[in-house]
Structures are given as structure tokens and as C-alpha cells.
């Protein structure tokens, strides 16, 4: 495989890095002329990219957010944010009225939505109460889990065969394997793997990241999600975040078909294709026969920046409701909010009760 470079996301981080680079200054080189000036510019841009990524990594940390002042301007900011993104529980009656007479379809992220964020990603187990709430929703509406995890791992956590599963940020979509109550008709068989050609390189990069990152940075964990990789830094000391980022980037520089993005305390390595959770949402709606229907009400609930692609799809369609799970104000295309998985469970229960 020819190896050249890697495009780093998110895009706003790169743009910010380029802008920041223009403000860095170094003493002019004493000799070497243009080549030295080019080298200095490269050093500037590299430092700016690093700084931008570190700022973004810190911003995704709940601990950093908890250290922010809770009075004065912060209270005003929170109140303003809640006016623009009200609680889906407080506004449930309005949501139910908007969905009345329409075909509801439910799409759920997993980590941070159905399960709390935990230090060990292998222990992100949902409660029995949450499982029953999801089961109740799936008995009444087409329901899908849309996660960055691989399908097999999410299914192992959820253990509900009547759901649709879109793993690896929607790059591995599977239909229900058992669905006795699916609206009196057979469940559709759905299979979509738009990044299959990347499987060998994903395996190769996984091995390289385990060898280089896990072996040298305490607390780092590389998770193989089949069509993408997750580098978790939740248990890494903040002082080592820069080194972790540089090591990941040094591995990826030889793989031009992969890109680096970021979630909550995780760096994501993904194939460079035009596919994300928003595309997965569109694919599932189309597979269910809802793509061209105006009487559909999709509900998408998620907590991470990767869910923003799905929220944007709902906004562009002018249908349904995007619900962000967050205790803190953040930029989002969602229309409503919930604070934590316990509120997600309560919302799903109310959805079931309203349609019983």
C-alpha cells in the first residue's frame, strides 16, 4: 500500500490551527534562506495543530467542565442554552402532540446515552431497567442503536435481537434477527458495510497503535471496532495527552485512507469515506421505507459530537426530534436535551406509556 499522509479532523480544529499558526513568530534564520523559512512555517503549523487538538481534548473532559464557575455568567449561559434546547421530559406533551398520527422511529446512541460513561469501555453495561425500556420502545416502533462501537460488542451489551444495529459509526448496519412484535410484518433484513475494503488496513493500524500507544502511555486503551478504531484516554494523565496525540498521529501519517476525529475522551480513527451517523440514519430510514414519507417522526438521542451528523439530518429533513444528552451547555444541532441516561430511560418509558 502506498503511504503518504493523513487528513486530520475535526475540520474546525484544522482551520483554527491554521489561523493560530499565522500568529506564531520565530526569530528569522541567520542562513538557509527560503528552506529555513519553510521549515519554520511547518514547525509553526505543527505546534498550532497540537495546541488546537489539546484544547479540544480538554474541552471534551467532564472534569474540566465541572471546574467552571457555576454562578453569574455561567448560570445565565446555562439558562439561555436550556431555553434553546429544553428538556425533552418537560416538553414531552408537545413532542407527543407533534408525533401524533405519524410513524415514529427511534434511534439511540449507546455510550453516554443508554449506559453511563465509564473508565473501562468494556464495562459500559446498561441496566436491566434501561433494557426493558428499550425493549418496550422496540415493541412499538422500529428502533436502532447507532454507535461508534462494533455491532457485536453493542449487541453483547444490549442483548435485544429485535433491534437494528448500526456499529462503527454506521459503517456496519444489521437488521433484526428476531422480531415477533414488529408491527405484524416480517422484519427487514438490512446489511450495509460501505468501508469493507478498509478492514485489512484497520487491523494493521490497530496492531501498530497497541504496540506504540498502549505500550508506552499508562492508561491508554485502543479498541478495535472493526471498521474504525477508538483510542481511549479517559484514564491517561492529562500531562500525557499531547504525547498520546503525537504518537497516534505518527502512526497514521503513513495511512492516507484514514482520518482522525475526536469524541468524549476518545480519539477515533476512521476510513476517509463520506459516511457517518447521519448517513446511517438516512440509510435506515430509506431501508424502512420512510425516506420519502412526510408522516414520519424520527427521534434520535445521543450525547457525543459524532451524533451531531444525525441531528443535522433531522434538521435538514424538518422531521422528528434530535435530543442531546448533556448536563452542560454545548454547541449542538439537537432541538431538545436530557441530562443523563436515567432521564433517557424515563423518556423512553413515557414514549411507551403514550403509545400503549
N, C-alpha and C positions, 0 to 999 in steps of 0.2 A: 504494500500500500504506500503510495506517495505521501510523504509527511511534510507539512509546511507550517501552518499556524492555526490558531483557534480564535473564533469571534467570541468576545466576552459580553454577556448581558448582565444585568438588565440594561436596556438601551439608555435609560436616563443616567445610569452610573457612568457609562462611557462618555456621554455628552458632557456630564458635569466634570468628568476627569479632563476632557479636552479643554474645557473652559478654564478649569483651575490651572492647567499647565501653562496657559498664556500668562499667568501672574507669577510663576516661579522665575527666579533670576539667579544666574550664576556669574561669577567673575569671568570676564572674557578670556579665552585661551590665549596664552602667550605665543603659541605657534601651532601650526597644523591647519590653520585656515578653516575652510568650509567643512572638512571632515570632522574637526573637533566641534564645530557649531552643531552639526547634525547629531553627533554623539550626545552633546549636552541636551539637545531637544528631546532625544529618546529617553534620557535619564529623567528629564522633567516629566514627560508623559507617563513613564512607568511609575514614578512616585505619585503622580496625581491619580492614576488608576488605582494604585494600592490604597491611597487615602480615601478615595470615594467608596471603595468596597468595604473598608474597615468601618467607615461611618454608617454604611448601610447594614453591616453585620451588627453593629451596636444598636442601631435603631430597631432591629427586629427582636431585641432582647427584652423580655418582660421585666427583668431586673432593672434595666436602665429606665424603663418607663415608670416603675414603681418609685424610683428615686426622684421623679419630677415633683415639683410642688403641687399640692392638692387644693390650694386656696387661690383666691384672687383671679388672675388671668386664666389659670388652668381650669378653674370652675366654670368660668364664662365660656371657655373654649369647649368644654365638655357639654354644657347646656346647649350651645349652638349646634354642636355635632348631633346631639340627640334630637333636636328639632328637625334636622335634615335626614336623620336615619333613626326614626322612632322604634321602640321595642315592638317586635312582631307579636309579642304576647299582649301588650297593651292595646295594639291595633288589630287584634285578631278578628274582631267582629267585622271591621272594614275589609280585611283580607278575605274573609269568608264570603262577604257580600259580593266582592269583585269576582270571586271564583264560582259563584252560584250559577248552575246551568252549564258550566264549562267542564271540559275534560282536564282534570288535574293530573300532573305528572311530577314526581318528587325526585330530586337529585341531591345527594348528600356527600360531602367530603367525609373523610374518616378521622384522621388525627386532628385533635383540637375541636372537632365537631361532634362526633359520636363517642369519642374517647378523649380524656384529658391528655394534654401534652405531658409526657413523662421522660425522665432522663434516659432510660433504656428503651429504645424504639421497639424492641422485641417484647416489651411488657405493656404495650399500649392496648390493654384489653378492655372491651366495652362491658358495662354491667348487664346483668340479666334484665333489669328494668328497661334499659335502653334497647336491648334486643327485642323485647316484647313490644315496645313502642314502634320500632321499625317494622316488625312483623305485622302489626296492626295496620300500618300505613300501606304496606305492600299487598295486603289482602283487599284493599280498596282501590289503589291506584298503581300504575306502572311506577316502579321505584328502582333507582340505580345508585350505587356507590361509585363516586368518581374520585380517585385517589392517586397520589404520586407513588404509592406502594404497588408492588406487583400484585396481580389478581389473586394468585394462590395465597399470598400472605394475608391480604384483606379478607378473603373468604375464610381463612383459618380463624380470624378474629370474629367475624360476623356470624358465620355458620348458618346462613339463610339461603337455601337453594333457589328460592322463588324470585331473587333479585337479579337485576342486571349489574354487571361489574365492569367498570372502566378503570383498569390499572395503568401504572406507568404514565400518569398524566393523560390518560385517554388513548395511549398507543397500543393497548391490549383490551379490546372490548368483547365481552362474552355475554350470551343470553342466559336466561334461567334454565336450570337443569331439572327443576321440578316446580310446578305451579298449579296446584289443584284449584285455586280460587281466582284465577286471573280472568275475571270478567266473563266467565263462561265460554272462553275460547282458548285454543292452544296458544302457549307462549311462543313468541317468535324466536327463531334461532339467529342470534347476532354474533358475528365474528369479524373483527376489524383489527388488523395489525399493520399499520402503514409504515412501520420502521423495522420490518423483519430483516432487511439487508444489513442492519447495523448490529445484529446480535453478536457476530464474531468480534467486532471491534469493542463493543461494550464489555465483553468478557475479558479482552486483553487489557483494557484500561482499568477494569476492576482489579485485576491482579496487580497492576502497577501501583494503583493507589493504596491497596492494602500493604504492599511491600514498602512503599515510600512514606505514606502518611500515618497509617496506623502504627507502624513500627517505630516511628520517631517522635510522635506527638501524643503524650498521655491523654487519654480520654477521647481521642478521635475515633470515630467508627464509620466504616464505609459499608453501605448497604446496597446489595445488588437487587434492583427492582426490575430485572430482566431487560427492559428496553431503555432504562435510564439508571443512573447511579445517584445515591444520596450520601454526601459526606457530612455526618452529624458532628457539630462542635459544641453541643449543649454542655458537655462535661469537660470541655477544654478550657484551661485558664485563659482569661481574656488577653493576657500578655503574649500568648502563643497564637492568637488568631491571625496575625499578619504572616507568621511563618507558615501556618496551615494553608492560607490562601496562596502564598507563593509556591508551595510545594504542589498544590493541586494544579495551579496554572503551569508549572514547569512540566508536569506530566501531559497536560492537554495541548501544549504548544505543538506537539508532533501529530495531532489528530484534527485535520481541518474540517471533518464532518461532524464535530461535536461542539456544543456551546455550553457555557457555564451560566447558570442563573441562581437565584437565591430565594429561600423560603425562611420559615421561622427556625432559627438556629441550625440551618442546614444549607449546604451548597449543593446544587443539583447539576448533574452532568447529563445532557440530553442530546439526541440526534438533532442536527440542524435541518429540521423539516418544518413546514408550516402546519403544525399540529399542536394542540394544547387542550385544556379542559373545555374551552369554548367550542372548539371543533368537535370534541367528543359529545358535548351536549347537542350540537346541531345534528350529528350523525345519529344519535339515539332518537331524537325527535323524528327524524326522517324515517328511520327503521320502524318506528312505531306507527307511522302513517300520519304524523301530526305536523309535518313541516309546512304544509300549505293551508292548514286549518286556522281559522280565526277564533274558533271557540275552544282554544287550548289555554290552560293556565299552568305553566311550568313554575315550580318552586325550587330554587337552588339555594342550599345552605352550606356555607364554607367559611373558613377562618383565615386562609392564607392568601398571599399575593397571587399565587397560581390560580386561585378561584376567581380572580378579577376578570380573567378572559371569559368565563361563563357569565358573570354579572353583566359584562358589556354586551354579550349576545342577547340577553333578555331585554336590555335597554334598547338595543337596535331593533328588535322584533316588536317592541311595545307590548309585550305579553308577560304575564306572570309576575313573580316577585323574587328578587335577589336578597338574601338575608346574610349579613356578615356576623360571625361570632367573634366578639371582641369586647373586652372591658375598657378599652382605651380608644380615644378618637384616632382614626387613621383615614387616609385618603382611600375612597372606595367608590365603586360604581353600583354597589348594592343600595337598595331603597330602604331596607329595614335592618335591625340589629337584634342580636341576642347576646347575653353576656358570657355564657359558658355552656358546656354540654348538658348540664342539668336543665337549663332553660330550653335547649333544643329538644330534650326528651318531653318536657311539658308541652311544648308547641306541637310536637307530633301526636301526643295524646289528645290534645284539643282538636287537631285535624281529624283524628279517628272519630272522636265523640260527635263532631259536627256532621259526620257522614255515616252515622250508624242508623 
